[in-house]
Amino acid sequence: MEYADESTLDSYLNKHIVKLSLYDKYRLAIQLASAVLYMHECDIIHRNLNPKNILVHQKNIKVAGFGLAKKNSESTINIPQIFGVIPYIDPKFLSNHNYELDKKSDVYSIGVLMWQISSGRQPYSTTDIIDDTHLISSILG
């Protein structure tokens, strides 16, 4: 594993969001999409893309956190509980735990990450949401 001088995407955005130009944000988004496209071309589904699994090194994105990743051809054991960081999880899985996370689920996560990169804000970060159950209800709402 490579060393990432800026730590996670989360901490990088918290530290640098006011200094990032639109072009800087565009570069981060393109790098993220390209990294996931490469994984998908290799038939790998990440299944847990979130800002703590995206590292930044010299202003370049590095995807990490492959603990839940799988080859697309591998069968999946149904996991009855929710795993991962809720705002980045495919809503289809939140409403049906038998739904198998796939490449489209990774694309959903990328969309949320791109929103975070462009806005500099955490998704669903309101004071009204007090726990995971309320957050899931808000997402599915």
Beta strands, then each sheet from edge to edge (+ up, - down):
strand 1: 44-45
strand 2: 54-57
strand 3: 60-63
strand 4: 70-71
sheet 1: 1+ 4-
sheet 2: 2+ 3-
end
